[in-house]
């Protein structure tokens, strides 16, 4: 069986880090990305290669920058000849009143959380269409489904991710390429470390499962979806412990 290649954005820590290791453990060839945690990503790539005996290519840059993404995919195709799985995980948050938010802050959220999908999908699709197979997974949020006070820009960007997912799935289904998203609830990552111990406790009590989700659980679901029947496409799958 031919080894598949996956490209995972935002892989230096948190959800992306867990997804990359899940795919490495399953024997995938990997390209992993981050924008600023250069040393961490390089060390992680070396760890994945040594631990799981798979090629792992670290790519440093902003995936909302089309020039960087175009160059990154040239490198991936030159080295691995194909791209089978794209996991759009890179993302940032912003907590605060909309009236206090600057246009620069708004644009940054939209660029990192939504424009990055456009850039990465644009350059991943030709290889997938050529092979008549492929899977695109977008990491979204429950706030993209229902919205959150004091996280308007983040909610809007993730709502955009959800609509993007559904539309692109329809576009690519004739080519046997699936496009799905995972709307994550509260996952135990550093993005949620802004909450105090008491706030974390109160938030856990609101969740029927009684706890935050783990990055490993998200990674398990991502890998499962890439191996799911091709008839499963255009779906926003909520992973939130029954919260929303």
N, C-alpha and C positions, 0 to 999 in steps of 0.2 A: 504493500500500500504506500502510495506517494506521501511524503511528509508535507503537511500544510504549513503555510506561513501566516502568522498573525501580527498585526501592527496595533499596539496599545498606547494610547496617549495618556499623559499624566500618570506615568508609572513609577515615579520615584518614591511614592509613599501612599498610604491609605488604600482606597479601593483599587486603583490601578496597579499598585504594587502586588496586591493579593491576586488580581486577575492574571498578571504576568506569571506569577509563580504557579498558578493553577494550570495555565497553558503549557508552561515548561515541563511540569510534572506529567502532563499528558503527551509529551513528546513533540510539541509544535516547534518549528523554527520561529524565532521572535525578532521583531524590531520594537524597541520600547523608547518612549519619548518623555522628556520633561523640558521645562523652559529655563529653570534657574538652579535646581538642585543638581548641579553637574557632577560633583564628586560622588554623591549618593547614587545617582543613576549608573555611573560607570562601575562602581563597586558592585552594585546589584546585578548588572549585566554579567560581570565576571563570575559572581556567585552562581547565577543561573546556569551558565555554561559549564562550570566545574561540577556543580551538584547534579545536574540533570543531563549532562552530555549533549546539549543542544546548542546550535549557533544562536547567538543573541547580539543584535546590533543596537547600540545606544545612539539615539539621535537627539541632539540638543537644539531646541529652538521653539519658537512661538507658532503653534498650529493654527492660529488665526491669521498668520502671515502667509499669503498664497505663494510668495516666492520661496520661502523656507519649505513649505509643504511640497511644492513642485520638485525642488531639489532632493528632498527626503525620499520621495517616491522613485525618483531616478536611481538613487542609491539602492533602495530596496529591490527594485526590479533588476538592476545590474548584478546584485549579489545573490538574490534568491529566485529571480526569474518570474515570480508570481506573488500575488497577494490574495489570500483566501478569506481571511477574517480581518475586519476592522472594528476595533472597539474604541469608540469616541468617549473617553472618560474625563479628559482635561476639563476642569471647571473651577470657578471661584465663587465666593458668596459675598454679600454685602448686607449688613444689618443696620437699619436706621430709617428715619422718616424720609419719604420721597421728597418732601419739601426741603430737606437739608442736603439732598444729594446733588452733586455737580453733574453736568453733562459729560464731563470726562469720566467720572465714575460709572455713569450709566453706559456709555459707549464701551468701556472696558469689560463690563459684565456681559454685554451682548456679543462682543467680539470673541471673548474666551469661551463662553458657554454655547454660542450658537453659530457664529461665523466659522469657527473651527470645524464644525460639522460640514458646512459647505465645502471648505477647502479640502478636507481629508476625503470626503466622499467623491468629490469631483475627480481626484487623481487615483482613487482606488477602483472606481467603477470600470474603467476600460479593461483592466486585466480580468476582472470578474466576468464582464460581458463576453470577453474573448473565450473564457473557459466555460461559459454557461453555468457558473456556480459561484457561490460566495455568500458570506453572511456579514451584515453590518449590525452592530449592537451599540445603542446609544444609552449612556447613563444619564437618567433624568431624575426627577424628584416628585414626591407627592405634592409639593407646592406648585408644580406645573399642572397638576390636576385641579387643585382647589384654591391655590393662592394663599399667601401668608402675609399678615400685617407686618410692616417694617421690613419686608423682604420683597417689595414690589418688583424691582428690577430682576432679582433672581427668579421670582415666580414667572415673570414674563418671558425670561430667557428659556426656562424649562418648559413653559407652555409652548414656546416656539419649537423646542426640541421634539415635543410630542407631535405637533402638527407636521413638522418636517419628516418625522418617522413614518407617519401614516401616508403622506403624499409620495415619498420616495419608494415606499413598499409597492405602491400601485404601479409606479413607473418601471420598477425593476423585476416585478413578478414574472413577466413573460420571458425574462432571461434566467429564471431559476435562481434568483438572488433574493435572499430574505433580508428584511429590515425590521428590527424590533427595538423596543426601549424598555428599560427597567426603571420604574418610578420608585426610587428608594425612599424609605422613611428615615428615621433617625438611625444612622449607622455610626458606630463608635470609631470616628476618625478625628484627626486634629482640627478639622473644620468645625466640629462641635465642642472643642475644648474651651471655647469662649464662655461656655456656661459654668457657673459655680457648682460646687458639689451639691448644694441644696437644689439648685435649678435642675441639675441632672436627675436627682432623685424624684422631683416632682414630675419631670417629663417622663421618666420611666413608669411612674404610676398611672399616667394617662394612656399608656400603650397596653392593650389587652395582653400581649405576650409578657409584659412586666419587665422589659429590658430593651436596651438598644440592640440593633442588629449588628452582626459582625461583618468585616470585610470578606472573610472566608465564605460566608453565606452568599454574598453578592457574587463572588467569583465562581462559586459552584453553579449558580443560576446562569451566569453568562456562558460558561462552558456547555451547560445543558442545552441552552437555546441555540448555540451554534451547531449542535448535533441533532436538533429537533427536525421533524419532517418539514419539507419546504412549503407545505400548505400553511404552516404557522408563520404568518408575516403580517406586518402592519399593526402589531399589537403593543400596547403600553401595559406592561405587566407590573403590578404594584407589589413591592416587597417591604412591608411595614409593620408586621406583627399584628395586623388587624386594626391599626390605629385610625386610618382615614376611611 
